[in-house]
Amino acid sequence: MHIPLSRAWLAILSAAAISSFSEAACASDGPLIAVFTKNNTNPAYQNARIAADKVAGAMGARTRHYVPAKPDDVEQQKQLVDQALKEKPDLVMFVPVDDVAMVDTLKKITDTGIPVVTAVSEIKGKVVTFVGSDDAEVGYKAARDLFSKLNGSGKVVVLEGLAASTTSRDRSRGIQRALTEFPKIEVLDSISGQYDRAVAKGVMAEMLKKHPHIDGIVAANDPMALGALEAMREAGRKSLIVGANGALEAVKRIEAGEMLSSVDFSSFRIACVATEAALRSRRGEQVPPRIMLVADLINATNYQAWLKPVPERDCPNWADVVKP
């Protein structure tokens, strides 16, 4: 089933000073899904919220969004969970800001009997299903593409994500796997850009001062890749760069020849499937305990498929993702 575009969702300020809160203008009396995402700064999570609204609107449900005002803040996400539980949603779609620190908070939700679907970052707990992609494979594909383009030899910088994020740890593991296949690749520095464009730009500016020659950059997500690209432009330097997420701006940079590639860890597709899984489960349908989506490499040969703006994209067909 291709899910049509839902009606626009309206922003509503939360009474809690620490929170960002909005509710989609979907079915007024359908089941309410509380959607927890990590931040308002990474386009990947905006895409996830668009996907949740799209599917909810098509399936007669409502969404209410809970986003920490301070990006990826554990305490704020905990407080947002407490707020949501008072509002008694029918379902929860949960992207934890920390897969360890939020375990007890997830249990607090599931102990109420509210069904929970987790997405993007896997976390231990009694949930309906987890929907994501193999982050180690994402890191491996991105790094391998860069190292191959360098003919297996060169000096590179790695921009890691947040240490608290399982996606970051797994992508770093994938990058390390690629490095074992290319022993002549030298890692000059491996440093956190915190999954943030501005932070990565600053970090990369320092790397450019420190290292007079950099052949390539592996960024664990596209915002960091774009931040690194800005730093290189300002310094009058050029290096091959790869990212992850398949963000529209990054795809346009691939089209322009300014980035080598990205890997489509699609929070939009993941959230589409997670939201549909939650609603199918509520209907009494059997849902697999784990649903993993393939993350494709996006490069100069195939980028056109990713140029469509996210709100105009179709969600995956359930039957194509969940095989009998």
C-alpha positions in Angstrom: 0.0 0.0 0.0 1.4 3.4 -0.9 0.4 5.9 1.8 -0.9 9.2 0.4 0.3 12.6 1.8 -1.5 13.5 5.0 -2.8 16.9 5.9 -0.4 19.4 7.3 0.3 19.1 11.0 -0.1 22.0 13.4 2.6 23.1 16.0 1.3 23.5 19.5 3.7 24.8 22.3 4.0 22.6 25.3 3.4 23.9 28.8 6.7 22.3 29.8 9.6 24.7 29.2 11.9 21.8 28.3 9.8 20.3 25.6 8.9 20.7 22.0 5.4 19.4 21.2 3.1 19.2 18.2 0.1 17.3 17.1 -0.8 16.3 13.6 -4.1 17.3 12.2 -5.2 13.8 11.3 -8.4 11.9 12.2 -10.0 13.7 15.1 -11.2 10.5 16.9 -8.8 7.9 15.8 -6.2 6.2 18.0 -3.5 8.6 19.3 0.2 7.7 18.6 2.7 9.4 20.8 5.9 9.9 18.6 9.2 10.4 20.4 12.2 11.5 18.3 15.6 12.7 19.3 15.8 16.4 18.3 14.7 19.2 16.0 18.1 19.8 14.5 18.7 16.6 12.4 16.6 16.5 9.2 16.4 12.8 9.6 14.0 13.2 12.6 11.9 15.8 10.8 11.5 13.2 8.0 10.5 10.6 10.6 7.8 12.9 11.9 6.5 13.6 8.4 6.3 9.8 7.8 4.4 9.2 11.1 1.9 11.9 10.2 1.5 10.5 6.6 0.8 7.0 7.7 -1.4 8.0 10.6 -3.5 10.2 8.3 -4.0 7.4 5.8 -4.9 4.9 8.5 -7.4 7.0 10.5 -5.1 7.8 13.4 -3.6 10.8 15.1 0.0 11.6 16.1 1.4 13.8 18.9 5.1 14.6 18.7 7.5 14.8 21.7 10.9 16.3 20.9 13.6 17.4 23.5 14.2 21.2 23.2 17.9 20.4 23.9 19.0 17.9 21.2 19.4 14.3 22.3 18.8 15.2 26.0 18.1 12.2 28.2 16.4 14.0 31.1 14.2 16.0 28.7 13.1 12.9 26.9 12.3 11.2 30.3 10.2 14.3 31.3 8.4 14.1 27.9 7.5 10.5 28.5 6.0 11.5 31.9 4.0 14.2 30.1 2.8 11.8 27.4 1.7 9.1 29.9 -0.6 11.7 31.6 -2.2 12.3 28.2 -2.8 8.5 27.8 -1.9 7.8 24.1 -3.1 4.5 22.6 0.3 3.7 21.0 3.9 4.9 21.3 6.5 5.1 18.5 9.8 5.5 20.4 13.2 6.6 19.1 15.4 6.7 22.3 18.0 9.4 22.6 20.2 6.8 24.5 19.7 3.0 24.2 21.0 2.4 27.7 19.8 5.4 29.8 16.3 5.1 28.5 15.7 1.4 29.2 13.9 2.1 32.6 11.8 4.8 30.9 10.8 2.5 28.2 9.8 0.0 30.8 7.7 2.7 32.5 5.7 3.0 29.3 5.3 -0.7 28.7 4.3 -1.3 32.3 1.2 0.8 31.6 0.1 -1.6 28.9 0.5 0.9 26.1 2.0 -0.9 23.1 5.3 0.4 22.0 7.1 0.2 18.6 10.8 1.3 18.7 12.6 2.7 15.6 16.0 3.8 14.4 17.9 3.0 17.6 17.3 -0.4 19.1 16.7 -0.6 22.9 16.1 -3.5 25.3 12.5 -3.8 26.3 9.1 -5.5 25.8 8.0 -3.9 22.5 5.7 -4.9 19.6 8.6 -4.6 17.1 11.8 -2.7 16.3 12.1 -1.1 12.9 15.5 0.0 11.6 18.4 -0.6 9.3 21.8 -2.3 9.9 24.0 0.6 11.0 27.2 -1.4 10.8 26.4 -2.0 7.2 25.6 1.7 6.7 29.1 2.6 8.0 30.7 -0.1 6.0 29.1 0.9 2.7 30.0 4.5 3.1 33.6 3.9 4.1 34.1 1.2 1.5 32.9 3.5 -1.3 35.3 6.2 -0.2 38.3 3.8 0.2 37.6 2.2 -3.2 37.5 5.7 -4.9 40.9 6.4 -3.3 42.2 3.2 -4.9 42.8 1.8 -1.5 45.4 4.3 -0.4 45.1 7.8 1.3 44.7 9.9 4.4 41.2 10.2 5.9 39.3 11.8 8.8 36.4 10.1 10.4 33.6 12.2 11.9 31.8 10.1 14.4 28.3 10.7 15.9 27.3 10.7 19.5 28.9 8.1 21.8 25.5 7.5 23.5 23.9 6.6 20.2 23.8 2.9 19.2 23.6 4.1 15.5 26.9 5.9 16.0 28.6 3.0 17.7 27.5 0.5 15.0 28.5 2.8 12.1 31.9 3.2 13.6 32.1 -0.6 13.8 31.2 -0.8 10.1 33.9 1.8 9.2 36.5 -0.3 11.1 35.4 -3.3 9.1 36.1 -1.4 5.9 39.5 -0.3 7.2 40.5 -3.9 7.7 39.9 -4.4 4.0 42.0 -1.4 3.0 45.2 -1.5 5.1 46.8 1.4 3.2 44.2 3.8 4.3 45.5 6.0 7.1 43.1 7.5 9.6 44.5 10.9 10.6 41.8 11.5 13.2 38.5 10.0 14.3 36.5 12.5 16.3 32.9 13.2 17.2 30.9 15.8 15.3 27.9 15.0 17.5 25.7 14.3 14.5 25.4 18.1 14.2 26.2 20.2 11.2 27.6 23.2 13.0 29.6 21.1 15.4 31.1 19.1 12.5 31.9 22.3 10.7 33.9 23.5 13.6 35.6 20.2 14.2 36.5 20.0 10.5 37.9 23.5 10.5 40.3 22.4 13.2 41.2 19.2 11.3 42.1 21.3 8.2 44.4 23.4 10.3 46.0 20.3 11.8 46.4 18.3 8.6 47.7 19.9 5.5 46.6 17.0 3.3 43.3 15.1 3.7 42.2 12.8 0.9 38.8 11.8 2.2 36.2 12.3 5.0 33.9 9.6 6.3 31.0 11.3 8.1 28.6 9.2 10.1 25.6 11.2 8.9 24.8 13.8 6.2 24.5 16.9 8.4 28.1 16.3 9.5 29.2 15.7 5.9 27.6 19.0 4.9 29.2 20.8 7.8 32.6 19.4 6.8 31.9 20.5 3.2 31.3 24.1 4.4 34.5 24.1 6.4 36.5 22.9 3.3 34.9 25.5 1.1 35.9 28.3 3.5 39.4 26.9 3.8 39.8 26.6 0.0 40.4 22.8 0.4 38.9 19.8 -1.4 38.5 16.2 -0.3 36.2 13.3 -1.2 33.4 13.0 1.3 30.8 10.4 2.2 27.9 10.6 4.6 24.8 8.7 5.6 21.0 9.2 5.7 20.3 10.2 2.1 19.3 13.7 3.1 18.0 15.7 0.1 20.6 18.4 0.5 23.3 15.8 0.5 21.9 14.2 -2.6 22.0 17.5 -4.3 25.7 17.8 -3.4 26.2 14.4 -4.9 24.5 15.6 -8.1 26.8 18.6 -8.1 29.9 16.5 -7.7 30.6 18.0 -4.2 30.0 14.8 -2.3 31.0 11.3 -3.3 28.1 9.4 -1.8 25.6 8.8 1.0 23.9 5.7 2.4 20.1 5.7 2.6 19.5 5.1 6.2 16.0 6.4 5.7 14.4 7.6 8.8 11.4 8.4 6.6 10.9 4.8 5.4 11.7 3.4 8.9 9.1 5.7 10.6 6.5 4.8 7.8 6.9 1.1 8.6 7.1 1.6 12.4 3.8 3.6 12.4 2.1 1.1 10.2 3.3 -1.7 12.4 1.9 -0.1 15.5 -1.5 0.4 13.9 -1.6 -3.1 12.3 -0.7 -4.5 15.7 -3.6 -2.6 17.3 -5.9 -4.2 14.7 -4.8 -7.6 16.0 -2.5 -8.4 13.1 0.7 -10.3 13.7 3.8 -8.1 13.4 7.4 -9.5 13.2 9.4 -8.7 16.3 12.1 -7.0 14.2 11.9 -5.4 10.8 15.1 -4.4 9.1 15.1 -2.2 5.9 17.9 -2.3 3.4 20.0 0.9 3.2 21.2 1.6 -0.3 24.4 3.4 -1.4 23.5 6.7 -3.2 26.1 7.9 -5.7 26.5 9.6 -9.1 24.9 6.6 -10.8 21.6 6.5 -9.0 21.0 9.8 -7.0 18.0 10.8 -9.1 15.7 8.5 -7.2 16.4 10.5 -4.0 15.8 14.0 -5.4 12.1 14.0 -4.7 11.3 16.1 -1.6 10.5 13.9 1.4 6.9 15.0 1.9 6.2 13.9 -1.7 7.7 10.4 -1.3 5.7 7.2 -1.0 6.0 5.0 2.1 7.2 1.4 1.5 4.6 -1.2 0.6 4.1 -3.3 3.7 4.0 -6.5 1.7 7.4 -5.6 0.2 9.0 -5.1 3.6 7.3 -7.8 5.7 7.4 -11.1 3.9 5.1 -13.9 5.0 
